[in-house]
């Protein structure tokens, strides 16, 4: 069984690397050109970009690092995919117990860290949605603790701006 999961991890990683070479469409005309990328046929698009596939890929936790790269790739300059990914993450965190959270956190951290022209809109939506999930789960102490800890850790590791108090000595 362990060997099969390891093979799935590598297979999923390979599939997602291939997808990074495919055109997906961007919301911003200033986005990097996709002219050198290849076209996926409609059937493949329907499978790989389906909520069912993404939900299963994140939830199974087989290769969260590859899923995070995939999520960043499809979310870049594409607010619709961003919202799909974040909705899946928040639904998973809402539905499962805290031991199942790590793959969701890996993908969520990657999407929150994505720097593009949509970052302000993305972060506002993502954090708002995430806080709604925390509020819904307040009666579950471990889940609430894990969710808040993730957010505090994420915000704490962001580049800190130097702030000089007007009251400090010079």
N, C-alpha and C positions, 0 to 999 in steps of 0.2 A: 504494500500500500504506500509506503514512504517513497519508494522509487517512482511510482506512478505520479505522485504529487510533485516530485522534483522535475519529472519530465514535463508535466503540465506547466510548471513555473517557467521553464525555458521556452516551451512552445508558445505560451501566452506572451512572453517577452518578445519573441521573434515576430509574432503576428502584429504586436503593437508597434514594433520598430518599422515594419513594412507600412503600416498605416500612416506613420509620420511622413512617408514619402508621397502621400496621396493628397489630391486637392480636396478641400472641404468647404471652401467659401468663407469669406471674411466680411465683417460688417463695415470695415473702414477701407476706403479706396487707397489710403496711404500704407496699408499693410504690405508686408513683403510679398512680392510677386509669386504667384503659384504657377507661372508658366512652365517652370522646369519640373513640376511635379506631375505624377501620372493620375489618370482618371480611374476611379473605382466604378465598376458597373453597379447598376441600381440594386441588384440583389445583395451584393457585398456591403453597400452603404446601409441598406435596411438592416442587415445583421449587426455590423460593427458599431453603428451609431444608434442602435436601438437602446431604449431605456432598460429593457430586459437584459441585454448583454452587459451593459455597463453596471447595472445593479448587481448582477451575478459576479462580475469580475472584481468589483470592490469588495462585496460581501464575503466572497470565498477567501479573500486574503491570501491567495496563492502567490501573487507577485505585486504587492502594492506599489513598489517603486516604479515598475513598468506602467501600471495603471495611472500613477501620478504623472508620468511623462506624457502619456496618452491624453489625460485630462487637460494638461497644460496646452498640448498641441491643438486640441479641438476647441479649447476655450479662448485661445489667443485671437483677439479682434473678432470674437463671435459671442455675443451676449446670450443668444439662445442656448448654445451648448453649455455655457457657463451655468446658466440657471438650471438646466437639466442635471448637470453634475452635482451642483449644490443641493438641489432638491433630493436627489438620490442619497447624498451623504447625510443630510438632515433626517430623512426618513429612516435610514439605517440606524442612526444614533438614537432616534426616538423609539425604534422597534426592538433593539437588542439591549442586552446587558453590557456593562462597561468592559468586560474582558474581550468583547468582539469589536471594540472601538478602534484599536490601533490602525488597521488598514484605512478606515475612514479618515482618521486624523492625518495620515501620511498624504492622502490625496487632497484633503482640504487644505493642508499647509501649502502644498504646491500651487493649488489654484489661487489661494489668497496672496501668494507671493508673486504671481505673474504680473510683470510690468509691461503694460501696453496702454494704448489710449483709453481703454475701457476700465482701467484699474479703479478709478474713483467710484464708478457706477457698480462695478463688480463687488468691491469691498463693502459698500453700503448695503447692497442686497444680501451678500453672503453673511455678514455679521448680523444683520437684522433677522434673517431667517434662522440663524444659529441660536440667537438669543431667544427666539420664540420656542425653539425646541427645549432649551434649558428651562424656560418657564413652565412648559408642559410637563417636564420630568422632575420638578422640584421634590415630589414625594419619594423619589428614588434617590437616596443619599449617595450611593456609590456612583451612579450614573451622573448625577449633578456634579459631584466632586470632580470626576474625570473630565467632564465637559468644561467646567470652569477652569480647571488646571490647564487643559490644553490651550484655552484662550489666553490665560495669563502668561503661560510659557511662550506662546506665539508672539504676543505683543511685547513681552520682555526681551525677546531675541531680535527684534527689529532694530535697525540702525537707530541708535539713540542720538538725538540732537543735543548739543551742548547748550545748557541753559545756565546763564549766570544771573543769580539773584541780585537785584539792585541793593540788597541789604548786606551782601557779603563784602568782606574787606578786599581791597584791590591790591 
